[in-house]
Amino acid sequence: MAEAENDFVKRVEAVAEQDGRYRKEAYLFLYAALEYTVRKLGRDKAKTQVERHVTGQELARGIAAFAREQYGPMALSVLEHWGVRRTRDFGEMVFLLVNAEMMSKTEEDRIEDFTDVYDFEKEFDWRRRDRKKIDVKNIKNM
């Protein structure tokens, strides 16, 4: 198992290095956020990839919820440190991983699905979040 994880990390590092826009930590975070999103949407028990599939918008919203949960008020700073500054960047990373055969997509999935899902400054404004409590259990409606 450790060998498989090591191989996976090396493949992620290769994608990050070849593209150069995003740090490897951003890709590893993306995978963790995908699992988080699938679980929050109740699709973790699905038997097929099709049933587990999340849309670009669902993933972008799940990433935001996961980032806030993991990094709190530092979420925006952490994402920016990794080179991620807008929701489209998540799509860029996903499609780089798809091209590297490390993620899959459906025929309907488009990189544009990730464009302007939310404004980073507003989404990760912790003061605003304190006033507007969001139920992360319902990512679809965020």
C-alpha positions, -999 to 999 in steps of 0.1 A, spaced: 0 0 0 28 24 9 43 18 -25 10 26 -43 7 58 -23 43 67 -31 37 61 -68 5 83 -66 24 111 -50 51 109 -76 25 111 -104 9 141 -87 44 158 -84 50 152 -121 17 168 -131 24 198 -108 60 202 -120 51 198 -157 23 224 -155 40 247 -130 9 268 -120 -1 249 -89 18 233 -61 15 196 -55 -2 203 -22 -31 218 -42 -36 186 -61 -34 165 -30 -59 188 -13 -82 185 -44 -83 147 -40 -91 150 -3 -118 176 -11 -133 154 -38 -137 126 -13 -151 150 12 -176 163 -14 -187 128 -25 -192 119 12 -212 151 20 -234 145 -10 -241 109 2 -225 93 -29 -197 75 -11 -217 43 -9 -224 43 -47 -214 12 -65 -203 28 -98 -182 58 -109 -213 73 -126 -232 72 -93 -203 88 -74 -198 115 -100 -199 151 -89 -203 181 -112 -177 209 -115 -199 232 -95 -206 206 -68 -169 200 -65 -160 237 -64 -185 242 -36 -173 211 -18 -137 224 -20 -147 257 -4 -165 239 24 -135 216 29 -110 244 28 -129 264 54 -132 233 76 -95 224 73 -79 259 73 -105 282 88 -97 319 84 -65 309 66 -82 291 38 -78 319 12 -42 324 21 -34 287 18 -51 283 -15 -34 314 -29 0 300 -16 -7 269 -37 -14 291 -68 -52 287 -66 -70 320 -69 -103 314 -86 -127 285 -91 -115 280 -127 -82 269 -112 -99 239 -97 -111 230 -132 -77 235 -146 -63 211 -120 -90 185 -126 -85 185 -163 -48 182 -160 -54 152 -138 -79 138 -163 -53 142 -191 -28 124 -169 -54 96 -164 -55 102 -127 -91 114 -126 -121 107 -149 -148 128 -164 -181 123 -182 -189 135 -217 -209 164 -202 -181 177 -180 -164 209 -192 -137 231 -177 -162 259 -180 -183 242 -152 -157 256 -128 -157 292 -141 -169 318 -116 -187 294 -93 -180 319 -65 -158 349 -58 -128 338 -37 -127 370 -16 -164 367 -7 -164 329 -2 -134 328 21 -142 361 40 -143 347 75 -161 377 90 -189 372 64 -190 335 73 -195 342 109 -226 362 101 -239 338 75 -237 302 88 -238 277 60 -249 241 63 -221 222 47 -243 191 46 -261 206 17 -234 215 -7 -257 217 -37 -275 247 -23 -245 267 -11 
